[in-house]
Amino acid sequence: MMVFKYIFWVLYRIWFYILVALPILIAFPILLISILRESWYPFFFKIARIWAKIILLGMGFRWDIEKEQTPEKHKSYMFIANHTSMADIMLMLVAIKNPFVFVGKKELANIPLFGFFYKRTCILVDRTSEKSRKAVFLRAQRRLQSGLSICIFPEGGVPEEHIELDDFKDGAFRLAINHHIPIVPITFADNKKRFSYTFFSGSPGRMRVKIHKFLPTDFLNVADTKSLNSEARNIILNQLMAFKK
């Protein structure tokens, strides 16, 4: 019985990468045009949302999104969520309609085909470099000034399997306070079960998402970074515990 499970998991992973690459290949000319100017990013974002839906549906995932508050059009936000799966990027794109830019690790730029567009549309960070981390603030500032939002997975990476939710880095919260944009905490309940970074794991099924009430930053300053960080983390952690009941 276990032999069949391992065969399924191998084929399931291969199918995922096919779903990631095939739409990019088909839409390559349109995608290439859409990244020629930063002002055209909202059009690229719409294509990215279609790409994300194709992958999730093709993997047999069905999303269930609960919203305590809905982002308004033409407003900027800082979207944050727990990070456990390769499918987190796709689910975030499906869950949020407001055009946003990911801040992500530079290593993903090495993925063939996907990486070509990733490094041209996202804000890449080398977490081992102080200079790179500072450059993120400048690039994010330009994107926010153009009316876009920012998305960061504040754990700074994918925690080990036994860790429910890792500590949050301060960058997302400091950036939100500096630009007076609301923090939007989002909880992904099932992504670790559906498609974690453990190779021999995963299965089709439901992906629950909860978009929590926004945390305003209008009257905060940099000294409030830690408390805002803690508040956002507690919201997501408590929701993860509630989903398990």
PLY file of the C-alpha trace (Angstrom):
ply
format ascii 1.0
element vertex 245
property float x
property float y
property float z
element edge 244
property int vertex1
property int vertex2
end_header
0.00 0.00 0.00
2.82 2.41 0.91
4.46 1.76 -2.47
1.39 3.16 -4.24
1.41 6.19 -1.94
5.03 6.95 -2.79
4.31 6.56 -6.50
1.35 8.94 -6.13
3.44 11.52 -4.25
6.18 11.45 -6.90
3.68 11.87 -9.74
1.80 14.53 -7.75
4.99 16.61 -7.40
5.83 16.23 -11.08
2.28 17.27 -12.02
2.63 20.39 -9.84
5.73 21.56 -11.72
4.03 20.85 -15.04
1.09 23.02 -13.95
3.49 25.78 -12.87
5.42 25.79 -16.15
2.85 25.02 -18.85
0.65 28.15 -18.51
3.81 30.31 -18.42
5.02 28.74 -21.66
1.64 29.21 -23.34
1.24 32.83 -22.22
4.94 33.73 -22.51
4.59 36.51 -25.14
1.77 38.23 -23.22
3.62 37.88 -19.91
6.77 39.28 -21.46
4.93 42.37 -22.71
3.18 42.86 -19.35
6.48 43.23 -17.45
8.08 45.76 -19.79
6.83 48.67 -17.68
6.14 48.85 -13.96
2.92 50.74 -14.71
1.61 47.63 -16.49
2.02 45.47 -13.39
-1.74 45.34 -12.57
-2.28 43.61 -15.94
0.49 41.11 -15.13
-1.15 40.56 -11.73
-4.45 39.60 -13.37
-2.67 36.99 -15.49
-0.84 35.73 -12.38
-4.19 35.20 -10.61
-5.45 33.09 -13.53
-2.19 31.11 -13.44
-2.62 30.51 -9.71
-6.20 29.27 -10.12
-5.12 26.86 -12.86
-2.50 25.35 -10.56
-4.74 25.03 -7.51
-7.64 23.55 -9.46
-5.30 21.27 -11.41
-3.89 19.92 -8.14
-7.37 19.15 -6.88
-7.41 21.94 -4.31
-10.58 23.89 -3.54
-10.29 27.13 -1.63
-12.66 28.33 1.07
-12.09 32.00 1.91
-13.63 33.72 4.96
-13.29 37.49 5.23
-13.71 39.55 8.37
-12.87 42.62 6.30
-12.43 43.17 2.57
-9.58 45.24 1.09
-10.80 48.31 -0.76
-9.88 48.95 -4.38
-7.08 51.42 -5.07
-5.77 51.26 -1.50
-2.40 49.90 -0.40
-2.01 47.21 2.27
0.60 44.98 3.83
-0.60 41.40 3.41
1.00 38.82 5.70
0.37 35.10 6.20
1.88 31.96 7.68
4.18 30.08 5.32
4.15 26.27 5.07
3.75 25.31 1.42
4.85 25.89 -2.17
1.18 26.57 -2.84
1.11 29.60 -0.49
2.03 31.94 -3.36
-0.83 30.66 -5.52
-3.37 30.75 -2.69
-2.41 34.32 -1.81
-2.91 35.37 -5.43
-6.36 33.76 -5.44
-7.41 35.15 -2.05
-6.45 38.79 -2.73
-7.73 40.81 -5.70
-5.79 44.01 -4.97
-2.57 44.04 -7.03
0.35 43.37 -4.71
4.05 42.64 -5.01
5.68 39.74 -3.20
8.79 40.24 -1.13
10.54 36.89 -1.36
13.85 35.09 -1.09
16.20 35.49 -4.03
16.76 31.72 -4.34
13.39 31.30 -6.08
14.75 33.30 -9.00
16.83 30.22 -9.89
13.75 28.14 -10.76
13.67 27.74 -14.56
11.01 29.81 -16.35
9.16 30.77 -13.14
12.29 32.53 -11.90
12.53 34.67 -15.03
9.28 36.46 -14.16
9.73 36.17 -10.41
12.89 38.28 -10.33
11.37 40.89 -12.65
8.10 41.36 -10.76
8.89 40.62 -7.11
11.13 42.32 -4.58
13.97 39.91 -3.94
15.82 39.77 -0.65
18.99 38.01 0.43
18.25 37.46 4.11
21.95 36.98 4.87
22.79 40.47 3.57
22.12 43.64 5.56
22.49 45.69 2.36
19.87 43.57 0.57
17.40 43.89 3.44
17.76 47.69 3.39
17.27 47.77 -0.39
13.92 46.04 0.08
12.57 49.12 1.85
13.50 51.39 -1.04
11.96 49.12 -3.68
8.83 48.55 -1.60
8.48 52.30 -1.08
8.45 52.87 -4.85
5.80 50.20 -5.36
3.62 51.57 -2.57
3.87 55.07 -4.02
2.58 53.70 -7.32
-0.56 52.43 -5.55
0.34 48.76 -5.18
0.29 46.64 -2.03
3.03 44.46 -0.56
2.89 40.80 0.51
5.41 39.31 2.92
5.55 35.96 4.71
6.98 37.37 7.96
8.39 34.10 9.30
11.27 34.75 6.92
11.16 31.24 5.52
9.36 27.94 5.91
9.58 26.59 9.48
10.31 22.94 10.24
7.33 20.60 10.07
6.82 20.40 13.84
6.67 24.21 14.26
3.13 25.57 14.03
4.15 29.20 13.54
7.67 30.60 13.69
8.62 34.01 15.09
7.87 36.94 12.78
10.58 39.24 11.45
9.99 42.96 11.98
10.45 44.14 8.38
6.84 43.94 7.22
5.58 45.79 10.30
8.22 48.49 10.18
7.47 49.07 6.51
3.71 49.27 7.17
4.22 51.76 10.00
6.55 53.93 7.92
3.97 54.15 5.13
0.86 54.15 7.35
-0.75 51.23 5.53
-2.90 48.62 7.32
-1.56 45.17 8.15
-3.85 42.42 6.80
-3.22 39.17 8.73
-4.19 36.06 6.76
-4.28 32.47 8.03
-3.73 29.50 5.73
-5.11 26.49 7.59
-4.46 23.45 5.41
-1.52 24.19 3.12
0.96 22.11 5.12
-1.35 19.11 4.83
-2.18 19.71 1.18
1.31 20.38 -0.22
4.17 20.96 2.21
7.86 21.11 1.39
8.21 17.47 2.50
8.51 15.58 -0.78
6.54 12.47 0.12
3.36 14.17 1.27
0.29 16.00 0.01
-3.15 15.30 -1.38
-6.10 17.07 -3.04
-8.62 18.70 -0.75
-9.82 21.89 0.87
-7.66 24.93 1.56
-9.21 27.19 4.18
-8.23 30.85 4.29
-9.22 33.49 6.82
-8.63 37.17 6.12
-8.70 38.87 9.52
-9.66 42.39 10.50
-7.01 44.86 9.47
-4.53 46.31 11.95
-4.29 50.09 11.41
-0.93 51.82 11.59
-1.99 55.47 11.19
-1.04 56.52 14.69
1.90 54.18 15.25
5.62 54.86 15.09
8.69 52.66 14.80
8.68 52.08 18.57
5.41 50.16 18.13
6.93 47.64 15.69
7.35 44.81 18.21
3.86 45.13 19.66
2.30 45.20 16.17
4.37 42.16 15.24
3.19 40.29 18.33
-0.46 41.24 17.81
-0.46 40.03 14.20
1.31 36.78 15.06
-1.13 36.04 17.90
-4.09 36.54 15.56
-2.73 34.00 13.07
-1.59 31.53 15.74
-4.94 31.62 17.55
-6.73 31.03 14.26
-4.50 28.05 13.45
-5.42 26.57 16.83
-9.13 27.26 16.19
-8.97 25.55 12.79
-7.62 22.41 14.50
-10.60 22.08 16.84
0 1
1 2
2 3
3 4
4 5
5 6
6 7
7 8
8 9
9 10
10 11
11 12
12 13
13 14
14 15
15 16
16 17
17 18
18 19
19 20
20 21
21 22
22 23
23 24
24 25
25 26
26 27
27 28
28 29
29 30
30 31
31 32
32 33
33 34
34 35
35 36
36 37
37 38
38 39
39 40
40 41
41 42
42 43
43 44
44 45
45 46
46 47
47 48
48 49
49 50
50 51
51 52
52 53
53 54
54 55
55 56
56 57
57 58
58 59
59 60
60 61
61 62
62 63
63 64
64 65
65 66
66 67
67 68
68 69
69 70
70 71
71 72
72 73
73 74
74 75
75 76
76 77
77 78
78 79
79 80
80 81
81 82
82 83
83 84
84 85
85 86
86 87
87 88
88 89
89 90
90 91
91 92
92 93
93 94
94 95
95 96
96 97
97 98
98 99
99 100
100 101
101 102
102 103
103 104
104 105
105 106
106 107
107 108
108 109
109 110
110 111
111 112
112 113
113 114
114 115
115 116
116 117
117 118
118 119
119 120
120 121
121 122
122 123
123 124
124 125
125 126
126 127
127 128
128 129
129 130
130 131
131 132
132 133
133 134
134 135
135 136
136 137
137 138
138 139
139 140
140 141
141 142
142 143
143 144
144 145
145 146
146 147
147 148
148 149
149 150
150 151
151 152
152 153
153 154
154 155
155 156
156 157
157 158
158 159
159 160
160 161
161 162
162 163
163 164
164 165
165 166
166 167
167 168
168 169
169 170
170 171
171 172
172 173
173 174
174 175
175 176
176 177
177 178
178 179
179 180
180 181
181 182
182 183
183 184
184 185
185 186
186 187
187 188
188 189
189 190
190 191
191 192
192 193
193 194
194 195
195 196
196 197
197 198
198 199
199 200
200 201
201 202
202 203
203 204
204 205
205 206
206 207
207 208
208 209
209 210
210 211
211 212
212 213
213 214
214 215
215 216
216 217
217 218
218 219
219 220
220 221
221 222
222 223
223 224
224 225
225 226
226 227
227 228
228 229
229 230
230 231
231 232
232 233
233 234
234 235
235 236
236 237
237 238
238 239
239 240
240 241
241 242
242 243
243 244
